[in-house]
Amino acid sequence: MVERGVDIAPANGKLGILLVGLGAVSTTFVAGVEAIRKGTSNPIGSLTQMGTIRLGKRTENRCPKIKDFVPLAGLDDIVFGAWDIFHDSAYEAALNAGVLEKSQVEDLREQLESLKPMAAVFEQNYVKRITGENIKTGKNKMELAEQLIADIARFKEEKGCDRLVMVWAASTEIFVTASAVHESLEAFEKGLYDDDANIAPSMIYAYAALKSKVPFANGAPNLSCDIPALTRLAEDNNVPICGKDFKTGQTLMKTIIAPGLKSRMLGLEGWYSTNILGNRDGEVLDDPESFKTKEESKLSVLEHILQPDVYPELYKDFAHVVRINYYPPRGDNKEGWDSIDIFGWLGYKMQIKIDFMCRDSILAAPLVLDLALFMDLAQRAGMKGVQEWLSFYFKAPQTAPELYPEHDLFIQLMKLKNTLRHLQGEDLITHLGLEYYD
Ligand SMILES: NC(=O)c1ccc[n+]([C@@H]2O[C@H](COP(=O)([O-])OP(=O)(O)OC[C@H]3O[C@@H](n4cnc5c(N)ncnc54)[C@H](O)[C@@H]3O)[C@@H](O)[C@H]2O)c1
């Protein structure tokens, strides 16, 4: 061991996971955890539950499960809370989302029915395609934030939670860029009192979480806590934050394939991606302003992985197009096509076609679990502000302002595991390996 590691408070008591949005992803997540607790399913897709971590030299044969290596909250200690603009319980919302088979939802009816959403902070201008009736009112945005803070405190008290984390799994908001009101906490709080139109509901949730010292993970591409005012508040209040936009489906594939092409020095002429999707998320993303937020998040990935400035002969000016089409018959079962035009030795052209018949929420649910457990770990380990080591889970990883995000899935995984080794005082793994041949 090189260093002693970090003092991490034990994961005693209950962990409350507060979900903003009780739609397809959230209900699939909650139902999955309930099924795993009942022993009727395995946590497939969850690194915290199924992943292992190699420690020390390859000859030492030390490879514990991650959940046995770092002190994570156990699944039996989790309780759920949620907000949504609809009154539907998790049972009704799961049936509505149509991700899980009806018989599976019925099996978990009692647990799912007990999860009823609190009234949401919502603004029609930020999500145009849906309207609901379970919505808070207040004289200004600060009052709405205070109501969320009161919800958080009440939930903690009523459920007897020791700790909380909040995960944004609500609809994607319209595209906004950071402006003066987001620059400092002072400006932001004044903006809350003044009902500033540039403060989105997702920012109000993030603010309420951070004021309550609750870690906040953002599963959608909207800015939320990715503004100077809130990153500062996270640091000042010793709260971890991370985002943005769960990396599932097509972007997951992109960040698996693109590093491979680059490592073989194969060139790219263009990458055309299109999706058909028929769930409520697809309906919201059918609005050009919400799609713009998603598009920005999806487009940045290839540029960062392929580094056209460093490899102009291979990657200068490649065409990258991303489309999402709302097509109701497919429901949550998204189909993502990629047509990739590459070139090799002497410039000869080749094509790769991917047709990923995926299930969006099935891919996203384990990410919610891992993020909640790792964010809780981070807080108990005294980590605060942006948690870049959790980039592994995001399409548009939040980083310090002066850094470009790392998108390569394999580098992200290495970074995540090295962070866990660092926390526990184990040697970081460099993959040098010369010592085996000395
Ligand atoms: N499923 C995936 O693979 C995936 C991947 C990346 C990102 N995401 C993002 O995760 C989010 C959730 O996806 P989903 O498929 O569950 O969508 P969904 O439409 O099924 O659920 C979103 C829920 O959020 C609620 N909502 C909207 N605004 C709210 C607010 N201000 N407060 C509280 N609730 C609010 C809606 O009523 C809805 O029930 C979306 O933003 C989506 O873009 C999903």
The ligand as a MOL file (V3000), in Angstrom:
LIG
                    3D

  0  0  0     0  0            999 V3000
M  V30 BEGIN CTAB
M  V30 COUNTS 44 48 0 0 0
M  V30 BEGIN ATOM
M  V30 1 N -33.6440 6.1320 -20.4340 0
M  V30 2 C -32.4520 6.4800 -20.8100 0
M  V30 3 O -31.7080 5.6740 -21.3300 0
M  V30 4 C -31.9760 7.8630 -20.5790 0
M  V30 5 C -30.6470 8.1640 -20.9240 0
M  V30 6 C -30.1830 9.4390 -20.7100 0
M  V30 7 C -30.9840 10.3940 -20.1580 0
M  V30 8 N -32.2610 10.1100 -19.8600 0 CHG=1
M  V30 9 C -33.0710 11.1840 -19.3170 0
M  V30 10 O -33.6610 10.7850 -18.1090 0
M  V30 11 C -34.8690 11.5010 -17.9540 0
M  V30 12 C -35.9870 10.5270 -17.5990 0
M  V30 13 O -36.2250 9.6480 -18.6760 0
M  V30 14 P -37.5510 8.7800 -18.6840 0
M  V30 15 O -37.4660 7.8870 -19.8610 0
M  V30 16 O -37.7970 8.2230 -17.3490 0 CHG=-1
M  V30 17 O -38.6430 9.9080 -19.0190 0
M  V30 18 P -40.1900 9.9150 -18.5850 0
M  V30 19 O -40.8090 10.9440 -19.4630 0
M  V30 20 O -40.7540 8.5490 -18.5810 0
M  V30 21 O -40.1460 10.4010 -17.0700 0
M  V30 22 C -39.8600 11.7130 -16.7220 0
M  V30 23 C -40.8160 12.0940 -15.6250 0
M  V30 24 O -40.4260 13.3670 -15.1430 0
M  V30 25 C -41.6120 14.0690 -14.8140 0
M  V30 26 N -41.2560 15.4960 -14.7430 0
M  V30 27 C -41.0570 16.3640 -15.7340 0
M  V30 28 N -40.6940 17.5620 -15.2350 0
M  V30 29 C -40.6580 17.4270 -13.8830 0
M  V30 30 C -40.3390 18.2910 -12.8320 0
M  V30 31 N -39.9920 19.5530 -13.0680 0
M  V30 32 N -40.3870 17.8120 -11.5700 0
M  V30 33 C -40.7480 16.5260 -11.3160 0
M  V30 34 N -41.0660 15.6590 -12.2840 0
M  V30 35 C -41.0080 16.0970 -13.5590 0
M  V30 36 C -42.5770 13.6950 -15.9080 0
M  V30 37 O -43.8880 13.9110 -15.5030 0
M  V30 38 C -42.2590 12.2170 -16.0990 0
M  V30 39 O -43.0800 11.3850 -15.2970 0
M  V30 40 C -35.1040 12.2580 -19.2600 0
M  V30 41 O -34.6560 13.5840 -19.1310 0
M  V30 42 C -34.2230 11.5330 -20.2220 0
M  V30 43 O -33.8100 12.3410 -21.3120 0
M  V30 44 C -32.7800 8.8590 -20.0430 0
M  V30 END ATOM
M  V30 BEGIN BOND
M  V30 1 1 1 2
M  V30 2 2 2 3
M  V30 3 1 2 4
M  V30 4 1 4 5
M  V30 5 2 4 44
M  V30 6 2 5 6
M  V30 7 1 6 7
M  V30 8 2 7 8
M  V30 9 1 8 9
M  V30 10 1 8 44
M  V30 11 1 9 10
M  V30 12 1 9 42
M  V30 13 1 10 11
M  V30 14 1 11 12
M  V30 15 1 11 40
M  V30 16 1 12 13
M  V30 17 1 13 14
M  V30 18 2 14 15
M  V30 19 1 14 16
M  V30 20 1 14 17
M  V30 21 1 17 18
M  V30 22 2 18 19
M  V30 23 1 18 20
M  V30 24 1 18 21
M  V30 25 1 21 22
M  V30 26 1 22 23
M  V30 27 1 23 24
M  V30 28 1 23 38
M  V30 29 1 24 25
M  V30 30 1 25 26
M  V30 31 1 25 36
M  V30 32 1 26 27
M  V30 33 1 26 35
M  V30 34 2 27 28
M  V30 35 1 28 29
M  V30 36 1 29 30
M  V30 37 2 29 35
M  V30 38 1 30 31
M  V30 39 2 30 32
M  V30 40 1 32 33
M  V30 41 2 33 34
M  V30 42 1 34 35
M  V30 43 1 36 37
M  V30 44 1 36 38
M  V30 45 1 38 39
M  V30 46 1 40 41
M  V30 47 1 40 42
M  V30 48 1 42 43
M  V30 END BOND
M  V30 END CTAB
M  END
